Amino acid sequence: MSNSYFQFKQFTVWHDKCGMKVGTDGVLLGAWTRVTHSKRILDVGTGTGLVSLMLAQRSDALITAIDIDADAVMQAKENAEKSPWAHRIAVEQHDFTSYQAGALYDTIVCNPPYFIDSLKSPDKKRTTARHTDELTYEDLFKGVALCMESTGEFTMIAPFDVYADLVTLAGKHHLYPIRCLLVITKPGSNPKRVVVTFSFTQQPCDNETLLTEISRHQYSEEYIALTRDYYLNM
């Protein structure tokens, strides 16, 4: 049985109440998202609150973390309250398809459900966390377009094989890719994930590639450099 918590350098994430546990996708999103000028951040589908905590560690922004699942909200609240940034992270239960922001955000992040056609888990919480029945990519981009400032940035992580579809869907809402990280999990393989930042401004996309592991459990230098401020043993 896996541990009920994951210890990072500056905070601890408990994940025993959540459908989705701490994983590489969330860490990649939290480490790569640009927050240099962020003042107000929205974390959509926060789960454990991992990404919010990571962004709080390296910014001074006020963060709103939302999730549709009551237990996830409870867990994320507990994790935020035990962190050094409790005063800057507000965790709320919302369905993003009907979410109304009190004020626009300059930074929005999401590690969305993505297994559209895969076999569903008997665990309803895990199913909701992993599948797009509750939040489709179309719904996601529509919500982002309504909640984000004109100069804001939206960053998400997804399977690489849906990247072209994401760009098409985002374009319908006048959102365009400006940064893209292709994530390769082992040498010589095709990208498995893509982390991409969208904005309302069309411009050339800055493309990067990241190899996470040189061999099994042997992380690459670039992955270590990206995550060393968070992982205990990096």
VEXNUVO-174263 format. One record per atom (N, C-alpha, C): x, y, z. Coordinates in steps of 0.05 Angstrom, whole numbers, plus 5000, padded with zeros to 4 digits. Atoms other than C-alpha are relative to their C-alpha. Example, Ala and Ser with C-alpha at 12.3 -4.5 7.8 and 13.67 -1.06 7.14 Angstrom:
501849765000 524649105156 501850245000 498449764999 527349795143 498550225014 
This chain:
501749765000 500050005000 501850255000 498449765001 502650694983 499750175025 500249834977 504051215036 497650194997 502349825001 498251675055 500850294997 499149735005 502652275045 502650004984 497549975016 508452535002 501450245011 498449794987 513952945035 501750154979 498349835017 516953524995 501950165018 498049854984 522553985018 498750205019 501249794984 518054545043 497149955009 502850064992 511254215051 499449704997 500950285001 507553555059 497349994986 502650035013 501853325014 498849735009 501550244992 496952835046 498149944977 501750075023 493052454992 498349765004 501650244993 489251905028 497050044994 502849965006 482452235014 499450064971 500449915028 483552394940 500149764981 500050215020 482151974879 502749984986 497450005013 488752184847 502250075021 497849954981 495252144888 502050194987 497849835010 501452574881 501449844978 498750135023 504652414814 501750194984 498149845016 509652654763 498650224984 501449805016 504353024721 499750265016 500449764983 502653494778 502650145006 497449884994 509853604796 501150154975 499149865025 511653774723 498550264996 501649765004 505854264719 500850225020 499349814979 507654594785 502750124997 497249915003 515054644769 500450174975 499549875026 514454894697 498350254995 501749775004 508755394701 501450265007 498749744996 511156114695 498450175019 501449844980 509356524756 501650255008 498349774993 514557084755 498450255006 501649764996 509257624749 497249955010 502850084992 503257254777 499250155026 501249884977 498757624826 497649845010 502450154994 492457204824 500049744983 499950265013 492656454808 497549845005 502250184997 486955974796 501049724993 499350285005 488255224803 497549844997 502550135006 482654844769 500349705004 499850294994 481354134795 502549945017 497650004985 486454214850 500749735012 499350264988 485853514880 501150045028 498749984975 490753484937 500950285007 498949744996 492854204927 502950024993 497150015006 499753994903 501050234983 499049795018 500354484845 499850285013 500349754986 497755064887 502350045020 497849984980 502954914941 502750054985 497549965015 508554874889 500250294990 499949735011 506555544858 500250205023 499749824977 505855864927 502950015010 497250014991 512955644943 501850204985 498349825015 515856064887 498750244988 501349755008 511156644881 498850145025 501449864978 507657174924 497150034993 502749975009 501057074889 497949905020 502350114986 494256974920 498849784983 500850245015 491756284899 497349905008 502650134995 484756014892 500149734988 499950285009 484455254887 497249895001 502750105001 477854944865 499949714992 500550285008 475254234858 497149945004 502850084999 468453914847 499549805022 500350224980 469753354898 500450115028 500049904973 468253514971 502449895016 497750124985 473553034999 502650124991 497649875010 478853324953 500350285011 499949734989 477154024977 500849995029 499250034972 477653795049 502949945003 497250084999 484353475036 501850234992 498349775009 487154074997 500050225021 500149794979 484854545053 501949925022 498250094978 488454125105 502950034992 497349985009 494754105063 500950294999 499349725002 494554855051 500350125028 499949894973 493255005125 502549925014 497550094987 499354605146 502550104986 497749905015 503754955095 500950275009 499249734993 507755595103 498450224986 501449805016 503055945054 497049995003 502850034995 496255815086 498550264996 501349745002 494656565085 499650084971 500249925028 495356585009 498549804983 501450205015 491555954988 497249965010 502850044994 483955924988 499049764984 501150245013 480855244973 497050005002 502949985002 473655234950 498949774983 501350215016 468754714923 498350144979 501549895022 466254904854 500149814977 500050135026 464254594788 501050214980 498849805017 468654964738 498250084976 501849945023 463254924684 498150225007 501849784992 459155414725 501450205018 498549834981 464655774763 500050294990 500049725005 464156524767 502250135017 497849874985 470556884785 499350285009 500549734990 469957494829 501750204986 498249835016 475757794792 501749824982 498650165019 479857564733 502849925011 497450104992 486257154742 502150054979 497949975019 492957284710 501449744993 498850275005 495056554716 498049795008 501850224994 490755934711 501549744993 498650265004 493355214717 497949785003 501850244998 490054534708 501549754993 499250285006 492053804712 497449854996 502850095003 485553574680 499749714997 500650285006 482052904674 500449964970 499450025029 484152604608 499549734987 500450265013 482551874597 497149984989 502749965011 476552014551 498749734995 501350255009 475351304524 501049765014 498850234987 479250864572 498149865019 501650164981 476350324617 499950155027 500349844976 473550664679 500549845025 499450124974 475650514750 497449965016 502450044983 470450224799 500050215022 499949794980 472850764847 499050264988 501249765012 468351364832 501750245002 498349774997 473151874860 502350004980 497850025019 478851624818 498950044971 501249965026 474251594757 499550294994 500549725004 472052314766 502650154996 497549865002 479252534775 501449944973 498450085023 481752164713 498550024973 501650005025 476052214662 498850274994 501049745008 473252794623 496950035001 503049984998 465852644638 499250255016 500749774983 465853184692 501050264989 498849755011 470253694656 501449934974 498950055026 471453644582 502150214993 498149805009 477153994547 498650254990 501549775010 471954434513 499050175023 500949864976 469054624581 502350155013 497749884987 475954764607 500950264986 499149765015 477955254552 497950225001 502149804998 471155594555 500150145026 499849884973 471955704630 502450185002 497649854999 479055944623 499750274986 500449765015 477056454570 498350205015 501749834984 471856734618 501350115025 498849934974 476356754680 502750134998 497249915002 483056994653 500250284989 499449735010 485757694643 500949994971 499349985028 487157924572 503049944996 497150055002 494657874586 500849755016 499450234983 494157234628 501149764985 498950255011 497056544617 498649765013 501250244991 493755864623 501849764993 498150225004 498255254633 498749745009 501250264994 495954524631 501949784991 498650245008 498753824624 498049804989 501850205013 495753284579 501649794986 498650195016 497552664540 500850134974 499049875025 501652854479 498249944976 501550075024 497052494431 497450174997 502349825004 491453004444 500950294996 499149735002 495853614435 498850154977 501149865023 493453784365 497150075004 502849954994 486253724388 499750235020 500149784980 487654184447 500450274987 499549755014 490554714402 497650094984 502449935016 484354684357 497850105018 502149924982 479554724416 500650265013 499249754987 483455284449 499550234981 500349795020 483355684384 497150094998 502849925001 475755684386 499350215021 500449804979 476356104449 502250215000 497949795004 481956544422 502349975019 497650074984 487256184463 502049864983 497950105018 493856024430 502549915015 497650104986 499955614451 502450194997 497749835001 505956044469 502549875012 497850164989 510255544508 499149715000 500750285001 510554794500 502349835009 498050184991 514354254537 499249724993 500650285007 514553564506 501549825020 498850164979 515753054561 500549714990 499250275008 519552414543 500949855024 499550144975 519951884596 502549814999 497550165002 525751464568 501350064973 498549935025 531151564515 498949864976 500850125025 528951444444 497049964996 502950045002 521451424459 498750264991 501649775007 516051894434 499050155025 501049854977 513352444479 497649875012 502350124986 508452184531 498150225010 501649784991 505952844559 500850264986 499449735009 505653564538 499150205021 500849784983 505654164584 500050254982 500349785020 503054774546 498850245013 501149744990 501755504562 498550134977 501649865019 496255864525 499650295009 500749724994 494956614520 498050104978 501849885020 490157074482 501550124977 498349875020 495957334441 501449794983 498650185019 498256964379 502950094996 497249955004 505756914375 501449734996 498650265003 511056384358 500249855026 499950174976 510855804406 502849925007 497350084991 517155684447 499949705008 500150294996 518154924443 502449905014 497950134985 522254524492 499549705002 500350294996 523553784504 501449935027 499050084974 524653464572 500149695002 499750294995 527352754583 500049975031 500250034971 525352534653 501949805012 498250214989 529451894662 501949914979 498050125017 535951654632 499649704999 500750284997 534250954657 498249985023 502050044979 529450654707 501050125027 499449874974 529551094770 502650174999 497749835002 535551484744 499150254984 501149765012 533152194731 502050154984 498249845017 536052644677 500850255015 499149754988 539953264695 497950224997 502049785004 534553714665 497549965017 502350044982 529053384705 500750065029 499049944973 533153444769 500150315003 499849714999 534454184753 497250125003 502749894999 526954304743 498649955027 501550084977 524653954806 501550005027 498450024976 530354004856 499150185023 501049834979 527054574895 497749875015 502350124988 521454094912 500649725012 499650274990 523553364917 502249995021 498250024977 527153164981 502849914991 497550135006 532552744948 501250094973 498949905025 534053154886 502550185005 
